[in-house]
Amino acid sequence: PPLYHLNREVFAKQKVAIKRHYDFFSPLHRELALQPLTDFRWLTADKLVQTVSFGDQIEITANFSQQTFTNRTIDLPAQTLEVRWQDGSRQPVRFHPVH
């Protein structure tokens, strides 16, 4: 999630977005807090699409580019991240910061 530099005026304008980030990332961070980072890879030469794994449980792919990223395992819209549980216990979830 982003780092925020806030004062009262900025918070008033951004509180809905901040709450969305908090609601998405807080449960994920609680789940990952004690998991080791086990893999990191750039998926594109420009390094705007990357994937990271924690333990043997969770893989997060982030697309920071302005276009959809597609390979044999994922079709990820621009500016979106996807969380996948490796054991298949949960469906993948996506987060797009601008809605």
N, C-alpha and C positions, 0 to 999 in steps of 0.2 A: 504494500500500500504506500501511497505517497507520504512524504513528510509535509506537515503543514506549518506555516509561519502565520500565526493568527493574532489578530486583535479583535475587539468586539465587532467592528464593522465587517471584517472579512468573515468571521465566524457566522454572523447573521446571514451573509450571502451564500456560504458554503456548507451550512449545517446539514442539509439534506444529503449532499454528496458524501460528507464525512460520515454520516450515519450509515449510508449504504456500504462504504468501505468497512466500517467497524462491524456491521452485521455479517458481512461476508468473511472477512479475514480473521476475526476473533476466534470463532470455533476452529478454524483451520490451524491457527497458531497454537491453540491449546492442544490440538491433536499432534502437531509436529514438534512441539517444544523440546522433547527429549530424543527425537530421532536424528541420527547423523545424516549429514548431506552425503549421499553416496554416488552421485553422478551429476555432471553439468556438461551440457553441449550446446554449441551454437548450431542451429539448423539451416541457417542461410549465411552466405559469404559476408553480407553486410552486418551480421550479428544482431539483426533486429528481431529474429525469432530464435528463442532459446528454450531449452528444457532442463529441468532439474528434478532429481529424485531424492527422496528422504527415506532412509532405511530401505526396506523392501515393500513399503506400503503405498507411498503416494508419489505420483509424477505430476509436475506442473509444467505446462507449456505456455509460454507467453509470446504473443505476437504484437510487437511494438511498432510494426510497419503500418503503412497506409493501405495495404491490400491484403486480401485473403491469402493465407498460407495453406497449401495443400501438399500432402505427401501420401504415402500408402496407408498411413494409420490415422491421419487427422485432416480435417478441413476446418481451419480456424479463421474466423473473420478478423479483419484488421482491428487493432487496439483491443484485443480480447485475450483473456487467459482461460485455460481449462485445467481443472484438477481431475485426475484419474486415480482411482484406487486400484492397485495392481492385482489384488485378489478378487476383483469383480464384485465385491460385497455391496458396492453402491454404484449408481449411475454417475458418469462424469458430470461435473457441474462447470458452468461457464460464468465468467464475470466480465462485463463490459462497463468501464467506469462512466461512460456518458450515456445516460438514458433519460 
